[in-house]
Amino acid sequence: MKKILYTLALLAGLVVVACRPERDDLYQLGNPPAVPEWTVEALPNDPNRFVVKDQSTGNFQRLWDFPGGAPKVSSEVVDTVYFAKAGSYTLTLYVSSADGNGTVFSQKTIEVLTDAIPDCTTPMGLLTGSCEAEGKSWTLSTAAGAVKVGPTYDDYSWFTSTENGLQPAQYDDRFWFKFDGGIFENRNNGASVNPWLGYAVVPYEGGISSFVLQEGTGISGRNQLILPDDQFMGVMDADNVMDIVKLTETELVVRARLRQQNGTPAEQGWFELHFVAQ
């Protein structure tokens, strides 16, 4: 009997040890981030554009929310947001600490006093057909050289497309820009060419998003056309940040880095893409 009781006691002890809870104090989270401090100012020569600047310090993630503006969201320290229509807009900056201990936010309300005035002679006007309410669409040119690829910004020795040398699924894509609201739409008829699947035509819905046209921020002071990270213009593996080489009422030429499948620019490789207005 003593032997049996001793054995049961050992088993009971094992059970107790196995059920001992973990110590919570080993996983204490840090302090939450402070409420972010930031500024917003209208550009002196353009009352429809506002510059926001995050003045917070510390190691955290940042997200701006600009309802009704272009872009609609951003993660930059300093950015410019454009509002085409007069009205009251609430801007929000969210920040999260690096250890994941909560998210805090701060809001400011701005007043846009007048609707933006379209000017068909400006880069924005040429891109969007701003005198036309429905906007303007562009498609890859059927001429030779519509798509060029090379190792550097000025060297396109790797590949040059021939006349009508692209796939039909590329020629039927329409990249549509609207002045009012800074809207971008990839009207690709439900399919696009995937360069990471042997240039196969695959189902794809481009959808509607936003765009930004920034003047003088590209290489050699060129204007830049910037789409959201998950969007493209012309070919899937071209980066969403494009330098505008030429822009007229009928022709648009851009240069963009070669983009990897994970969305980051490749170490080497540039596109030059030629579009025509529709």
C-alpha positions in Angstrom: 0.0 0.0 0.0 2.8 2.4 0.9 4.4 1.7 -2.5 1.1 2.5 -4.3 0.7 5.8 -2.4 4.2 6.9 -3.1 3.7 6.2 -6.8 0.5 8.2 -6.9 2.2 11.1 -5.1 5.0 11.2 -7.8 2.3 11.2 -10.5 0.5 14.0 -8.8 3.7 16.0 -8.5 4.3 15.6 -12.2 0.8 16.8 -13.0 1.3 19.9 -10.9 4.6 20.7 -12.5 3.3 20.2 -16.1 0.4 22.7 -15.4 2.5 25.5 -14.0 1.6 28.7 -15.9 4.1 30.8 -17.8 5.2 34.0 -16.2 3.4 37.0 -17.7 6.2 39.4 -16.7 8.5 37.8 -19.3 6.4 39.4 -22.1 5.8 43.0 -20.9 5.1 45.4 -23.8 6.7 48.8 -23.9 4.9 52.1 -23.5 2.5 53.2 -26.2 3.6 55.9 -28.6 2.9 59.5 -27.8 0.1 61.3 -29.7 1.8 62.4 -32.9 2.6 66.1 -33.5 2.4 67.3 -37.1 1.7 70.4 -39.2 -0.3 71.1 -42.3 0.1 74.2 -44.5 -1.4 75.2 -47.8 1.1 75.9 -50.6 1.2 79.7 -51.1 0.8 79.5 -54.9 -1.8 76.7 -54.9 -4.6 76.8 -52.3 -5.7 73.2 -53.3 -2.4 71.6 -52.2 -1.4 71.1 -48.6 2.0 70.0 -47.2 1.8 67.7 -44.1 4.9 67.1 -42.0 5.2 64.6 -39.1 7.2 66.2 -36.3 7.0 63.2 -34.0 10.2 61.3 -32.9 10.7 57.7 -32.0 10.7 54.3 -33.7 7.2 53.7 -35.0 5.1 53.1 -38.1 3.2 56.0 -39.7 0.0 56.2 -41.8 -1.7 59.4 -43.1 -5.4 59.2 -44.0 -6.6 61.9 -46.5 -10.3 61.3 -47.3 -11.2 63.2 -50.5 -7.6 63.9 -51.3 -4.9 62.6 -53.6 -3.1 60.6 -52.5 -5.7 59.0 -50.2 -3.1 57.5 -47.8 0.6 57.9 -47.3 3.4 56.7 -45.1 5.9 59.5 -45.8 7.3 61.9 -43.2 6.5 64.8 -45.4 4.0 64.7 -48.2 1.7 66.9 -50.4 -2.0 66.2 -50.7 -4.3 67.7 -53.3 -8.0 68.5 -53.0 -9.8 69.4 -56.2 -13.1 70.5 -54.6 -13.8 73.2 -52.0 -14.9 71.9 -48.6 -13.9 70.9 -45.1 -11.6 67.9 -44.8 -10.4 66.0 -41.8 -6.8 64.7 -42.0 -5.6 61.9 -39.7 -2.1 60.7 -38.7 -1.8 57.3 -37.1 1.4 56.1 -35.5 2.3 52.7 -34.0 5.2 51.8 -31.8 7.8 49.3 -33.0 7.0 46.7 -30.4 3.3 46.7 -31.4 2.0 48.3 -28.2 -1.0 50.2 -29.6 -1.8 52.8 -32.2 -2.6 56.4 -31.5 -3.8 59.2 -33.8 -4.2 62.9 -34.2 -6.5 64.8 -36.5 -6.7 68.3 -38.0 -9.4 69.8 -40.1 -8.6 72.0 -43.1 -10.8 74.3 -45.3 -10.4 74.3 -49.1 -11.9 77.5 -50.2 -12.3 77.1 -53.9 -12.5 74.4 -56.5 -9.3 73.8 -58.4 -9.3 75.6 -61.8 -8.5 73.2 -64.7 -5.7 74.4 -67.0 -5.3 72.2 -70.1 -1.8 73.6 -70.8 -0.2 72.4 -67.5 1.2 68.9 -67.0 -1.8 67.9 -65.0 -4.1 69.3 -67.7 -2.3 67.4 -70.4 -2.4 64.1 -68.5 -6.0 64.3 -67.4 -7.7 66.2 -70.2 -8.8 68.5 -67.4 -11.1 70.5 -69.6 -13.1 67.3 -70.0 -15.1 66.1 -67.0 -14.7 62.4 -67.9 -10.9 62.5 -67.8 -8.4 61.1 -70.3 -7.1 57.6 -71.0 -3.8 56.4 -72.4 -2.7 53.1 -74.0 0.6 51.6 -75.1 1.6 52.8 -78.6 1.6 50.2 -81.4 4.7 51.8 -82.9 8.1 50.2 -82.5 9.8 51.1 -79.2 6.6 51.3 -77.1 8.4 49.2 -74.5 12.2 49.5 -74.0 14.2 47.9 -71.3 17.8 48.4 -70.3 20.3 48.3 -67.4 20.3 52.0 -66.6 18.2 55.2 -66.9 19.6 56.1 -70.3 20.6 52.7 -71.7 17.8 50.5 -73.2 19.9 47.9 -74.9 18.2 44.8 -73.4 14.9 44.9 -75.3 12.9 47.1 -77.7 9.5 46.1 -78.8 8.7 46.0 -82.6 5.8 47.6 -84.3 2.6 45.8 -83.1 5.0 43.5 -81.2 3.2 43.4 -77.9 0.4 41.1 -76.9 -3.3 42.1 -77.6 -4.0 42.0 -73.9 -1.5 44.9 -73.5 -2.8 47.0 -76.3 -6.4 46.8 -75.0 -5.4 48.2 -71.6 -6.6 51.8 -70.9 -4.9 53.8 -68.2 -7.4 56.6 -67.2 -6.7 59.8 -65.3 -9.3 62.2 -64.0 -8.5 65.7 -62.8 -11.4 65.9 -60.4 -10.3 64.0 -57.3 -7.0 62.8 -58.7 -8.5 59.5 -59.8 -6.5 56.7 -61.6 -8.2 53.7 -63.1 -6.7 50.7 -64.8 -9.3 49.6 -67.4 -7.7 46.4 -68.5 -10.7 44.4 -69.6 -10.2 41.9 -66.8 -6.8 40.5 -67.9 -3.1 41.6 -68.0 0.2 40.1 -69.0 2.1 38.6 -66.0 5.9 38.8 -66.6 6.6 36.5 -63.6 4.5 33.7 -65.2 6.3 33.6 -68.5 4.3 36.6 -69.9 1.1 34.7 -69.7 -2.2 36.5 -69.9 -3.9 36.2 -66.5 -7.1 37.4 -64.9 -6.5 40.8 -63.3 -8.7 43.6 -62.1 -6.8 46.9 -62.0 -9.5 48.8 -60.1 -9.8 52.5 -59.2 -7.3 54.3 -57.0 -5.5 57.7 -57.0 -2.4 59.3 -58.5 -0.1 62.2 -57.8 1.8 64.3 -60.3 4.8 66.0 -58.7 6.7 68.6 -60.6 10.5 68.6 -60.7 11.1 65.7 -58.3 12.5 63.2 -60.8 15.9 62.6 -62.3 17.3 65.7 -64.0 14.4 67.7 -62.6 11.7 65.8 -64.5 8.1 65.7 -63.3 7.0 62.4 -61.7 3.8 60.4 -62.0 3.2 58.3 -58.9 0.6 55.6 -58.5 -0.2 53.5 -55.4 2.3 50.7 -54.7 -0.2 48.0 -55.9 -0.8 49.7 -59.3 1.1 49.8 -62.5 0.9 51.5 -65.9 1.8 49.7 -69.1 3.6 46.6 -67.8 3.2 44.9 -64.4 7.0 44.9 -63.6 7.4 48.6 -64.0 7.7 50.6 -60.8 4.8 52.8 -59.7 7.0 55.9 -59.5 7.7 57.2 -63.1 9.7 60.0 -64.5 7.8 61.9 -67.3 10.1 62.2 -70.3 7.5 63.7 -72.7 4.0 64.8 -72.2 1.8 66.4 -75.0 -1.9 66.3 -75.8 -1.3 63.0 -77.7 1.8 61.4 -76.3 3.2 60.3 -72.9 6.6 58.8 -72.4 7.7 57.7 -68.9 10.7 56.0 -67.4 10.4 53.6 -64.4 12.6 51.2 -62.5 12.2 47.4 -63.1 10.1 46.1 -60.3 10.5 42.7 -58.7 7.5 40.4 -57.9 7.6 41.4 -54.2 7.0 45.0 -55.3 10.5 46.4 -54.6 12.7 47.9 -57.4 15.3 45.6 -58.8 19.0 46.5 -58.3 19.4 47.0 -62.1 16.9 47.7 -64.9 14.8 50.5 -66.3 11.8 50.8 -68.6 10.9 53.5 -71.1 7.2 53.2 -72.0 5.4 55.1 -74.8 1.7 55.8 -74.5 -0.8 57.5 -76.8 -4.0 59.3 -75.9 -7.3 57.7 -76.6 
